[in-house]
Amino acid sequence: TMHNSSLQWFARVLCLLSASSTFQAKAEGPQFSWPGDSIGERTAERVSAGKRAGKYIACSVCETVLAANFPRPHDSEQIRKIVAADELAEKLGDAKDICGMKHLANVFKVFKLEVVGQADGTAVMRQTKNKGEPFYEEINKSDLAFHWKSLAVEHACLEVFRQNSDGIQDALKEAFGEGSTEEDEVTEHLRLAIKASCRQAKFCKASEKLWKKAKSGTAAEL
C-alpha cells in the first residue's frame, strides 16, 4: 500500500538530489536531440532514447521503487520488519513484476515524477510542473503506440533489480540499522539507507560513472 504523503516527500528530496547532479551543456558543446514526449511508432530512435535515459535515471528509479514499499507514518520498528521480511525479498527478486509497466506507472504517477531528457544528452527524474500527473504508458508493448519515457523507467528498473536484488536488500538492512524513533529523523534515515542500498546495484554504479562523464562535458558523445 502506497501513501501519497510518503511518496511525495521522497519525490521532493529526490528532485533536489537530481537537480544537484544536473549539468548544463556547454554553450559550444554538442546538443543532444531527444524524441518528442508523445506516444509514437516504436522506432530505433525512440528505443535508443529510452535506453539512454534509463542509464542516467537508474539510481533515481531504484530509490523511487524502493521508497514505495514504506508507507507513512514512518516507524522504525515497522521499517525494520519490512526490510527483513521475505515479502520484500520476493518483490525485489521478481524484477519482471516489480518493474512491470503498470506498477511503475502507478508509482511514478503518485510521486509526480517524469523523465526529462536534457540538451547535454543526460536525463533526470523531475517532479512535474504544478505537481500534475505525468503520463506513462501502462502496457508499452505496441509497435504503433510506444512511449520512450516509459521504456526509460522500465529499462532502468529491470537492469537494477534483475542483477542485484539480494545485494540491495542486504545493504538496506545494514544501512537502516538502529536509529532514531522520531518520525522526521526516521524518514531521513530511511531515505539515506535507500540511497546507499541502491548504490550497491551495478547499473546504478554505472549510472554514476556516466554522470561523472557528463560533468566533464562528454555526455552527448555517449
N, C-alpha and C positions, 0 to 999 in steps of 0.2 A: 504494500500500500504506500502510495506516494503522497506526501503532504506538501501542498503548494508553497507554504511559507518556508519550509526547509529547503526545497529545491531552488526557490528564487533567491534565498540567501546565498547558497552556494554559487548560483549563477552570477550574482553581483560580484562576488570575490573572484570568480573565475575570469570574468570580463576584465577586471582590474589587472589580473596577472597576465592575461593575453595582451592587454594594451601595453604593458611594460615590456613585452617581448616583441613588439611590433616595430619593424624598422622600415622607414620610408625609402622608396627607391631613390638613388642618386639622380639628380637632375640630368646628368649627362649619360646615365646608365640605360640599359635596355628596359623597355616597358613590356610587361607580360600581358597578353590578351586572353582573358577568360571568356568562356561562352556566356550567353545571356542566362538570366536566372530562371526563365520559364521552362516548362516541360517541352521536350522536342524529340526528334528522332534520335535513337541510340547510334551515335557516330563515334568514330575513333577519337575525334577531338573531345567530345563530351566525356567519354570513358577515361581518357587520359587526364582530363582536368579533374575528374572526381578522385582518381587515384593519387594525383599530385597533391591536391588539397588534403586528402586523407593522411598523407605523410606529415604534413605540418600541424594538423589538429589532433594527432594521435594522443598526446598526453591529456589534452583538454577533454577529449571524448572518453578516455579511460576514467578520469576524475568524475565526470558527469554521470556516467553509467554506474560507478561505484556509489556515488552520493545518493542516488535514487533509492538505495536499499536501506537508508537510515531516516525514518520519519521523526519529525519533531513532536513534542519537546525532546531534546537530546538528553538522555540519561546514560551515565557512564556504564552502569551495570547492564542495561539493556543493549547498549552498543557492543559490549564485550560478548554478550550472548549471541548477538547476530554475527559478529566477526568469527566466533568459534564454531558456529552452527554448521552442520552438514548441509543444511538447506542452501546456505550461501556458497559453499564449495560446489554443490551441484549446479547452481545457477551460473557461477563463473566458469565452471568446467564445460558447460554446454554453450559454446560460442555461437552455434547456429541459432539457438533460442534467444540468448541474451542480446545478440546482435541482429536479431530479426528486425526488418524494417518497421513492422507495425509497433513493436516495443520501442524502438529507437525514436520513431516519430512521436510517440506519446511522451517519452522522457524529454526530448528537446523542445517540444511544444510547451510543456509545463514549465521548463526552465526559461522559455522565451529566448532560446539561443539559435542563431543562424550561422551558416558558413559564409564567410566573407573572403573572396579572393582579392588580393591586393596587387597593385601595379608592379611591385617588385618580384612577383611570382610566388610570394608566400600566401598563406591563408590562415585565418583565425576563426575561433568561435566568438561571436559577439552578441550581446543582448540586443534584441530588436528595438527599433525606434518606437518610443511611446509604449514599450512592452507589449507590442502587438504579437499575435500568434504567428510564428514563422510557418512557411509551407514545407512539408516533407511528403514525399510520395510513399504511401504505406506498402505498396507492392513493388514497384520499380523493376519489374521483370519484362515489361513490354518493349519491343524494338521501336514502337511508334510513340509511346508516351514515357519518355525516360527523363529522369531528373538527376543531373550530375552531382548536385549538392547532397542529395540523399545517398548516392553512392559513396560520397566522401566520408560521411559518418559511419556508414556500414563497413566500408573498407578498413577504416581506422580501427573500429571496434573488433572486427574479425581478426585482424593481424595482431592486435594486442592480446586478446583473450584466448585464441586458439594456441598460442605459443607459451604463454606464461601465467595461466590462471592460478596454478598452485603457488607459484612464487609470489604472486600479487597478494593472495590471501595470507600467506605466511608473513609477508612483510607488513601487512596491515595489522595482524595480531601483535607483532613485535613493536610496531611504531605507535600503536594506540596505548598499549601497556597500562600502567597505572597513572592516574592524573586527577585533576580537579573534578569536583562534583557539581560545580556551578555551571548552569546551562550554557552561558555565553562562552566560558572558558572551555567547556567540553566540546562545544561546536567548533571552536577554533582548533582545538587539539585534534578533533576528528578530521578537519579539513587538511591539516598538516600531515596527518597519518595517511590519508588517502593520496595526497600528493607524493609522499615518499614511497608508498607502495607501488604507485603507477610507474615511478622511475625505475622499478625493477624489470619492467617489461622491455624486451629487446626493441620492439617497434617504437616505444616511447624514447628510448635512448638514442635510436637512430634519428628520431624527430629532433631531438635536442641538438644533434650534430648539424642537422640541416639549418637550424636557427642560427648556429654559430657561423655557418657559411653566409647566411642572409645578412648577418651583421657586417660581414666583410664585403657585401655588395655583390655576391655571386649567385644569389638565389635564382635569378631569371635564367641562368645558364644550366640549371639542373636538367 
